[in-house]
Amino acid sequence: MEIRCQHCLCGFDAPYRQLGLSFLCPHCKKDTVLSRESVISYRATGWEVSFLDFLPLVSLGEKTILSLLEKFGYKRTEHEPHLFHNLKGETLTPERVHLQIQNDAANQHDLYQTAMSIWR
């Protein structure tokens, strides 16, 4: 997707799945939040779920999503701030869990389908 930096107002490309996260502007080198309001244009994304959409699913403690995350190997260990443990016992932030899911085609598809069933 093409995003407009909140600082220098220049456009740059960023992955759709990172919507809701901060991203370093390649022009002014400042962190800018990838918000829906800053999107200039975007392309079809397939099965991606943005971080902006992922976080509310986790925050609400939606049982279907939490069960799916456990199937993927992530167990929520704290609610505020949100923290997870993986099968290795490592502590992960929601940003890290989201990125790992989005980088796994099968998990990405399952998360998308589950989220759509909740939102319908």
C-alpha positions in Angstrom: 0.0 0.0 0.0 1.1 3.6 -0.4 1.2 5.6 2.8 1.6 9.3 3.4 4.1 10.1 6.2 2.5 12.1 9.1 5.7 14.2 9.4 6.9 15.1 5.9 3.7 14.1 3.9 5.8 12.2 1.3 4.3 8.9 0.0 6.1 5.5 0.4 5.2 1.8 0.1 4.6 -0.3 3.2 3.1 -3.8 3.6 -0.7 -3.8 4.3 -0.3 -6.2 7.1 1.6 -3.6 9.1 -1.3 -1.2 9.1 -1.6 0.0 12.7 2.2 -0.2 13.4 4.9 2.4 13.2 7.2 2.4 10.2 10.3 4.4 9.4 9.7 6.9 6.7 12.4 6.5 4.0 12.2 10.2 3.3 12.4 12.0 6.7 13.7 9.0 8.7 11.0 9.5 11.4 8.6 6.8 12.7 5.2 7.3 11.3 2.0 5.4 12.3 0.5 3.4 9.4 -3.1 4.5 10.0 -6.1 4.0 7.7 -6.2 7.8 7.3 -2.7 7.8 5.9 -3.4 5.3 3.1 -3.1 6.8 -0.3 -3.7 3.6 -2.3 -3.4 -0.2 -1.8 -3.5 -3.4 -3.8 -5.4 -6.6 -3.2 -3.8 -8.4 -0.3 -5.1 -11.9 -0.4 -5.5 -13.3 3.1 -3.6 -10.7 5.1 -5.0 -9.3 8.3 -3.5 -6.0 9.3 -2.1 -5.4 12.8 -4.8 -2.7 13.2 -7.4 -5.4 12.8 -5.5 -8.2 14.7 -5.1 -6.3 17.9 -8.8 -5.8 18.7 -9.4 -9.5 18.1 -6.7 -10.3 20.7 -7.7 -7.4 23.1 -11.3 -8.5 23.3 -10.2 -12.0 24.3 -12.2 -13.5 21.4 -12.2 -17.2 22.3 -12.2 -18.4 18.7 -9.1 -16.3 18.0 -7.3 -17.2 21.2 -7.9 -20.9 20.5 -6.6 -20.5 17.0 -3.5 -18.7 18.3 -2.9 -21.6 20.7 -3.2 -24.0 17.7 -0.5 -21.9 16.1 1.7 -22.3 19.2 1.0 -18.9 20.9 -0.6 -18.7 24.4 -1.6 -15.3 25.8 0.0 -14.9 29.2 -0.9 -11.3 30.0 -3.8 -9.2 29.0 -2.4 -5.7 29.7 0.1 -5.3 28.2 -0.6 -8.2 25.8 2.1 -10.8 25.9 2.3 -14.3 24.5 4.5 -17.3 25.0 5.5 -19.6 22.1 6.2 -23.3 22.3 9.9 -22.5 23.1 8.7 -20.5 26.2 9.8 -17.2 24.6 7.8 -14.1 25.5 6.4 -12.4 22.4 4.6 -9.1 21.8 1.4 -9.0 19.7 3.4 -7.3 16.9 5.8 -10.3 16.8 3.0 -12.9 16.9 1.2 -11.0 14.2 4.3 -10.8 11.9 5.0 -14.5 12.4 1.4 -15.5 11.5 1.5 -13.2 8.4 4.7 -14.8 7.2 3.2 -18.3 7.3 0.7 -18.8 4.4 -1.4 -21.5 6.1 -1.7 -19.6 9.4 -2.4 -16.3 7.6 -5.2 -18.0 5.7 -6.7 -19.6 8.8 -6.5 -16.3 10.8 -8.2 -14.4 7.9 -11.0 -17.0 7.6 -11.6 -17.0 11.4 -11.6 -13.2 11.6 -14.1 -13.0 8.7 -16.4 -15.5 10.5 -16.4 -13.2 13.5 -16.9 -10.0 11.6 -19.8 -11.3 9.4 
